[in-house]
Amino acid sequence: MSSSAPLVTVEGLVKHFPGPRAGQVIHAVNGVSFAMTAGETVGLVGESGSGKSTIGRAVVKLITPTSGKIVFDGQDVSKTSPQAARPLRDRMQIVFQDPYGALNPRMTVGNLIGELLKLHTELDREARAVRVREIADQVRLSAELLTRFPHELSGGQLQRVCIARAIATRPKLIVLDEPTSSLDLSVRAGILELLRDLQRDTGVAMLFISHDLDTVRLVSHRILVLYLGMVVEEGPSAKVFEHPVHPYTQSLLSAHLPPDPDERLARHVLSGEVPSAVRLPSGCPFAPRCPIAMPVCSQARPAMEMPATGHQVACVRVKDGSYRLPDSARRNVGDSVSHARG
């Protein structure tokens, strides 16, 4: 991972969408800030509706932010429209969750990859054909697959085609939006290994979006935990996973299934539902569900603090070290799981 100046800087990113009724607003992203350097993978994790995909799409200019600032490769692209951002496409790419929906079913694999080269490079037909074969080899697709159509490929092969398209122009940044969630476990491992190798060989930065904690931990240098469009915890992957501080992060990680199916599991069980993104709660967004919330938590949005663990957390409990969820918020599910198996 590079320690140079940031490749991407996001400051106070806000994105609103029209609500289900006239005059309503969906607060999808609410003041998110972070930075990325070349060769770094930053993971965005959180429940559905936490704003992960919206952030990724805003960074690569598929959508325009409501407010905030996005600087990519030294250029302020905050107010650049998706159409005006087309010259940036050779330097920033995105890989979507569903490879079937991301590819034109009427084009062969070779043409799908070559299309990016035709749009964003000045290579002639012969040079493009050579480059397509190089890219196919780079993502471990056999040359015979270049003449096939998407419906003739497996899900894992299709995702490799999507990755091949993403790296075709040698971008500096790739946003990966749930790139392995539709794949089975063995295929997923191969894709993750490919991504690590590509980053090592090319130095590309990756913004990795996923709800799968194992995947995020495996590929990310740093992690941002999101709740209701806000960052509640941020830090190096190992620190966040080994020493979760924010009550939401503790709960999220406690719900993670261990590799051993017979392992006894103590989970933090949260009450209530995620608040509506149309009517955000005042103060800390997690306060309505937090087992250790105090009156002050509903009065003002907490600033990022740095506890002894050395990473950033938005929780007032950090100041006095009382952020650990109590045993009363735990439920041991080991017995019920074993009983169900018996």
N, C-alpha and C positions, 0 to 999 in steps of 0.2 A: 504493500500500500504506500502510495506517495505521500510525502509530507509537504508538498508544494502548496501554492495559493489555491483557493477553492476553484474547482471547475464550475460548480453550481452553487449559487447562494440564493436561498429563499428567505424573504423577510416579511413577516406579518401577512402571510397568504390568506386571503378570504375569498370564498366562492359561494354565491347564493344562486339558487334556482327558483323559478316560479313554483309556488305551492299549489296544492290541489284545488284551492278556492281562490277566487279573485282577491288580490291584495295580500295573499299569504306568501311567505318566503321560506324556502327550505335552506337552513344554514348548514351547508355541507362541510365547509372547511372554515375554521374560525381562529385565524391568527397563528398559523403554523410557520415556524422558522427553523431552518437547518442549513447546513452546508455540506458539500461533498468535494473530495479531491479526486484527481485522476487515479485510477486503479483501485478505488475504494468501492465496497458494496455496502449500501445502507439499506436496512430492512425496515419496512413499514408493516406493523402488525396491529391487529385490532379486530373487533367484531364487524359483521356486515353493517354498513351504514356509518362506519367511523371516519370515512373520508379518504381512505387509502387510494382508491382508484382515481378519485377526483384530483388528488394531489399529483399523481403520476401523469395524468392527462394534461394538467396545467403546466407542468414542468416541460413537457415536450410540445406544448403549444397546440394541442388538439382542442383545448378550450381556453377562453380568455378569463383571467381572474377578475373578480369583482373589485378587489383592491389588493394592495401588497406589491412586493417587488421580487422579480425573478431575474437573476443575472446568470447568463450561460456563456462560458468561455470569454468572459470579459465584456459581453454585450448585454445591455439591459433590454430584455424582451418582454417586460411586464405588460405593455399595452399593445404589443404586436399582435395583429389578428392571425388566426390560423392560416389564412391565405398568404399574408405577407411574410409568414415565417417559413415558407417553402424553401428558400435558399439555405435554411439551417438544417434541412432534412438529411443532408449527407453527414452531419455531425451528431445528430440525435435521432434515435430510433426507439420503437416500442414493440414488444412481443405480447400478444394478448393471450387470454386464458384458453379460448376455443380456437384451435388451429383450423378446424373445419370451416368456421365462419370467416376466418381471416384471409383465406386464399380463394382466388378465382377458379372455380371448378372447370373452366373451359381452357385453362392454360396448363401446359406441361410444367413439371418441376423446373426444368432448365430455363424456360421462358419466365417463370415466376421470379427466379433469382436474377436473371438477366434484365428484367424490367427495371430494377433499381439502378443497375449500372447504366442503362440507356437514359434514364431520367436525370441522373446525378453525376455522370462522368462523361468524358469526351472520347471514350474508347470506341474504336471501330468494331464492326461485327466480329471479326476474327479475334481481336483482343478480348472482347467481351466473352466469347466462347471459352477462351483459355482461362479467364478469371472465374467464370462460373464453375469450371471443373476444379479449380483451386479451392474455391469456397466449399464446394460439395465435399471435397476431401477433408477440409478443415472441420466440418461439422459431422464427419464420419457417415456420409451418405455415399453409397456406391454409385459409380458412373451410370450404371444401367437404369437407375431410378430417375435420371434426368429426363428421360423420354416418357415417363409415366404421368398420369393425371392424379390429382389429389385423392379421388375416390379409390385409387388402387394402392394407397399407402396406409400403414397403420397409424394410430394416434401419435406414437413416439416419433415415427418418421416424419409425419406432418409438422410436429413441433420443431424438429431439426430443420425443416425447410423454412419455417418462420424465423428461426434463429439465423439461418444462412442469409435470408433477406435482410435481417437487421444488421449483420456485420459486413454486408457486401460493400458498403461505401467507407469502411473503416471508421465508424463513428467514434466519438469520444465518450458518449453516454448512451446506455440502453436502459429503458424502463421495462421491467418484466412484471406484468400484471397477472399474478396467479398462474405462472407458466407451466406448473406441474400438477395443478389440482385435478385435472381431468384424466391424468395418467395413473396406471397402476404402479405399485411400489417399486418393482424391478425396473420398469422403464423410467420412472422418476429419478432413480439413483443415477442412471446413465446420463440423463439430461443435466443433472446437477454437476456431475463430474465434467461434462462438456463445458458448462458455463465457467467452472473454476479454471479449466485449462485455457479457455479463450481469454479470460481476464489476465492470466499469467503471461500469455504469449503476446497480447495486444495492449495491455494496460488500460482497457476500457473501464469506465466507471459504470456501476450498475445500481439502479434503484429497484430493489426487490420487494414486491408487494405480495403478501400472503397471510392467510389466517392459520397456516400450518406452522406451529412453533418449532417443531423439529427441523423443518426445511429452513426457516429463517435463521435459526441458530447455526446451522451447518454452513450457510453461504455468506452470512453478513459479518462485516467488521464492526458495524455499529447498528443499533436498533432504536427506532422511535415507536413508542407505544401510544396508540391513538384512542381517544374516547370522545364521541360526539364532535369529531372534527378538530380536536385539540390534542396537543402532545402533553401527556401526563408523566412520561418518563423517557429519558434518553440517555444512552451511554454505550460503551463497548459491549459487544454481545455477551462476553463471559460474565461481566459484572451484573448486567441486567438479569440474566438467567440464574446466576448463582446467588445474587443478593437483591432480589426484587424489593423495592421500597414502597412504591405507591400501592395503596390497597387494591386498586383495580388490577395492577400487574400481578400482585400476589394471588388474587382470585383467578386470574386468567391462567397463570402457570399451574395452580393447584388442580385445575380441571384437565390438565394434560394427562393422557394415558401413558403409563410407564411401559417399557418393553416387556416386562414380566407380567403376564396376565393374572398371576396369583399374588402379586404384591399388594399389600394393604395400602389403601389410599385415603389420606385425609384431605378433604376438599373444603374450601371456603365457599359456602353457599350464599349467594347474594339474594336479597329480597327485592321484589318489584321488577319493573320492566325498564328498558332503556328509555329515557325521556324522548319526547318528540323533537325532531330537528326543526320543527316549525316554531315551537315554543321552548326555547332553551331555558334551563333552570338558571337562576342567578347564582353568582359565585362559582364554586367548583362544580363542573358538570357532573361529577360522580357523587356529589353530596347526597342526593336523594336515595342512593342505594348503599352508601358507605356505612359499614357497621361501627366505625369509630368517628363519624362526623361530629363536629362541634357546631354551635350556633354561628361562629365566625365563618364557617365553611360556606354558608349560604349567602354571605354578605358581600364577599369580594373574591374575584378569581385569583387563586394563589399564583405567586411568581415562582419561577424555577429556583430551587434551592439545591445545594450540593451537600449531601450527608457524608458521613465518614467513608462510605463506599466509593466516593469519588466520581459519581455521575449525577446527572441533573434530574430532579423530581419536582413536580408541581403539587406540593402537599404541605399544609401548615404544620402537620404533625412532625415534619422532619426536624424542626427547630428544637424540640425537646426529646426527640428520639422515640416517641411513642407511636410509631407508625405500624408496628406489628399487629396484625389482626388477632383478636383474642380467641382462645379455645372455644368459646361459645359460638363463634362463627364457623366452626369446623364441623364436618360430619364425616365420620369414618365409613367409607363405602366398601371396605375390603370384605366384611362379612356378607353383605348383601350380594356382592359379585360372586363370591365363592358359593353361596347358597344357590344362586341362580344356575351356576354350572353343575352343581350336584344334582 
